[in-house]
């Protein structure tokens, strides 16, 4: 493992790789800082741009973006109260009040340090877990994979903003879309309407381009010509002292653990873990009432969490080939485009790429710190600009990205269709991410359930045959039962699930000054 | 008198000559630009690797560049249809495996048929083989079938895909021998590979040389093969018993070849056939074959067409007899 990692670092320490990683990280911070642009969108845009590159540099650029957006989201959360990414939403709770008090620089400093420490924390866990899990994963049976997928789907619907009911509706919709095409066991055509194009189903990469690329541009059209109002314009970053950081080590450790742990469950991703970590730190604190009024802990925790998340999502992505969120789903798509075979054999067949990506994760976290430390004011300048000129480029590159997944026009039409669908969902405040995960995990779950049953001669007890499976089944049943119980006992008005006192929507709501 | 006649002859000769030259020129100036080789599968799979290896072989033979286009989707149908309906000028070729086309024609109603193509030739033959994890302890396919007969409904046989050549081969073995094993259709080679390495299925049917590295390492055992393995680079498995050897009268293997649309001009077909034959026999492609696991073959267009049509007949028969019942 150590040799592999050293090899990984050696392979990315070329000037070109470092440059791309740096550029990707800078682009990620910028994209993250701009409300309305998200990390999956930026990675979609990179798909055509990196198509002709070698595999590792292409993936490194995407990794840079992925890491950078996590920090970038906090800039706008602190300065505008509009998080640039869903993952940054929690940071606004304490970050914005700090900025209002004139401590914007310090809030940004805590965000930077939180992200860096969390990122390193997540990286350490990822580096230990990926090789371990990869060797275990080869032995994982179909029943295990099916349960992991179901657990992911249940958790994403339980934790999504809004209600679990909405989450379940979204997931089910995604599962329905995933049934299109030949069924995996008998090859019966389902909902193909005689079109051979639909035989292999709705291409999920194209659907992602629609949901995260085209839909976002459609909903951002209303921002054209609007500039953001910022409470402070002259900002210098004030990094917290070591003493201040060490005093708050709990925030980083809790954030790091939640971020990595929740990130490692397929589907749940970054959106929810900062809220849980924030709530945990608040409950443990001696002064819980201060949370939400602008205290450093409230910035440090969510930022540590969402960057630790990058390490967490690497675990299922690299060890199992299952994406943890939209960004990793597109990265997996990019791996396929570059001729890799994501899945349990990736580590064995392309170990150099896996270790290269892991090394890139750490280096990109370092770059993120350096950029934020030395060049934050240029990124804040971007916040003030009108960004409508970006939209045509995004549309063109997203369309190209969709085309490239199959080299025909069919995925482009799929992308446009899902762009419109995604816009309608997003404008009705419906969690698109649940639909996306239904589409991605649906085929994995279906195939593995049916294979597990076929292998066990249709004996359902195969799903509770070993203790890890029992734990997973218990978690699935427990989550659903808890939700039903809560729904039955609580008053209708209180049913809306939300850990935040003031719900903050992630995208598109901005000051109108 | 004589002079005009000579002039006449000269003129006629010149006209004829230039026409002839033009004809020759027309035939020989192909290929004058980049050739696109459509591989109807995603990058990174077996067919794609062979396609890229063969493109290198073609580049060594002609002055033009050869680009591989992965037009994937619908189990290879999207790219295949695209070429069948595309320009018939010899600049867009289809590179696909025989069973990938015949299996989909057997199982599904698809918008192409074997009559849509002119067959340039086959250059890479991979028999479909039967593998098992060493811990399962099967000596060979006959041993597995005996044990399946002794324990009806207990043993499992995985195939790479629910509607492909492997499924047909599995159904034929089951139908002809009467051994009662359960067929587990994995959704692709990747999943079956994992199941075999993880020892989750008794035996698996997949195109050779998939898992050759594990075979060499001794983890996976080759139990049988749909066609003779004499061209494989790994000598110890060359004399593996074929289906015919153990009394199952079918032959199954995938031949990768080049196809062009039916309407492609004859002179282009002739020239292209020459190029493809040379490429199949080129050092560059031989070298690829050595690293990939099999020595290349050369099956000329007409024989290749005969082979694929016979394969379709066999597949339809197997489906009617042993799957639909």
Interface residues (C-beta under 8 A of the other chain):
Chain A: X138 X139 X140 X141 X142 X182 X183 X184 X185 X186 X187 X189 X194 X196 X197 X198 X199 X200 X203 X336 X337 X338 X339 X340 X341 X343 X344 X345 X406 X407 X408 X410 X447 X451 X454 X455 X457
Chain B: X42 X43 X44 X48 X69 X70 X71 X72 X73 X74 X75 X77 X78 X81 X82 X107 X108 X109 X110 X111 X153 X156 X161 X162 X163 X182 X184 X185 X186 X187 X190 X191 X193 X194 X195 X197 X198 X200 X201
